Amino acid sequence: MGEILAYVQAEIERGAGRIAFVVADATRGGGAYAGEPEARSGVRHRPYRVWVELAGRLGWRLAELSGQTGGRLMVVLERLPAEEMPRLADPREKYGTRSSFARLDKAEEPTFVLDFVDAIERAAVPSRARVLVLGCNRGDEIALLQRHAPGLVASGSVVGVDHCVSAVAQARRRFPAGNHAFLCEDVAELDLLDIGRFDLVIAIDVLQSPQIDDRALLRHLVKERLTPQGSLVLAFPNCRYRDGELLPGARMKNFRQPELGLLFKSVAFYRRYLQQHRRRVFVTGTHEILVTAVPVRIN
């Protein structure tokens, strides 16, 4: 692998837009570890995962994996276009229906779906529950609830809060049922809303927003918005998207690779605070780090 990395880095420094190299076909090395010689040919085995991770870590795209003669595989990496920050007339539409964010669908990311559904099941919310979704946008998390916990949504009620006008309008069209309510309000001013308490609060990629005092919001949720037996499902991005590709780690200025210090510090605070308020806390996830807090149940 050292030779491959050296070649790839040299090509990047040269300014190449595409990088191609030939390796052993991974289909012939089932059961072998990365770098372990294959039983038949003696060539070092490397699973497909290695090339996906290499492309993502470099901030490139895995453009091609094609079989070659003699049990070989052509790997082609492609440079991604430079990241552009959109110019918006209305900052509230940063995640609106005409933004690049609207092209994302977390329901197509298997790791997120599996982790989110697992968190909802762990919360064990009762029937006829009230659910609060912060930063609901167009309602993707509500759609996942409908698919994977239909009884929860059908028998209870859902309140979504988001400050993006176009996204909230889309959510209202998407979920016209009477037990759903979507409020076009700023999550940072949640304390001003007369919406009561909830059995489940969901906030996906909300608390890390620079416009929000995450610790003040967390304290408000626990003290003013959760029922005594209520649960929380929070998620924090450990990835970013560029030109359709999911890249590992949140974007940090002046860093070539992801820097996880702030994420770890925040998650440690949430975990400690929620434990102090009689919640069992689970930290799970890969590209999205989920913090699930459930009430301590005394048998």
C-alpha positions, 0 to 999 in steps of 0.5 A: 500500500505504501507504494500505491499511496506514494504514487497517488500523492505524487500524481496529486502534487503533479496536478492530475485530474484522474489517477489510474492504477492496477491491483489484484481483483478483490473477488479472488481474495474472499476471507483474506485481510487487506494486504494478505497474499492470496492463496492461489496467486500470492498477490496481495489482496485488498477489498473494494472497501480500501479504494472507496475509503482511499478516495473519500479520505483524499476528497476524490471520487472513486470513478471506476473499478473495472476487471482486467485480464489475469485477475487484475482490477483497474482502479480510477480516482477522479478529482472533485471540483472545488467546493463553492459556497452558495450566495443566498439572498435569504440566509434562511433558505440555505437548506431550502428546496432550491439548495444543493441540500435539497438533493440529499436523501438520508433515506438512501444512506444505509448506515444512517437509516440503520442507526436511526431506526436502531435509536428509535427502537431503543427509545421505546416510545409509547403509543399515542406519543407526541414527537418533536422534530427540530430542523425538520426541513422537508420531513425526511426523519418523519418519513423514516418514522412512518416507514419503520415505526408506523404505529408511533406516527399513526397513533401519536402526533408530530410537530416539526420546527424549521425556519426555512419557509420553502422546506416547511411548505414542502413538509406540509404538502408531504404530510397533510394528515391532521396529526402533523403540525409544521411551524416555520420558526427559529429553533434557537427561539424554541423557548418562545413557542407554546407547544408543550412537552413531548415523549420523543425529541429528534434533532438531526444535524441541528445542535452544531449550527453556529447560530444555536447555543447548543448547550442552552438548547439542550438544557431547555429540551430536557427541562421544558420539552421532554416528559419525565419518561421522554427520550432524545435522539440527537445526531451530529455530522461526521461527514460532508458532501461534495459534488454528490460524494459523501466524504468522511469527517466534517469540513474544518478550515485549514485542515487537510484531514478531519479534526474530531476534537470539537465533535468529541468534546460536544458529545462528551458534554451531551452524554454527561449532562443527560446522564445527570438527568436520569437518562441512559445514553448510547453513542452510535453511528458512523457518518452521523454520530447519534446520541440517544438518551432514554429514561432510566427505568426502575423495575 
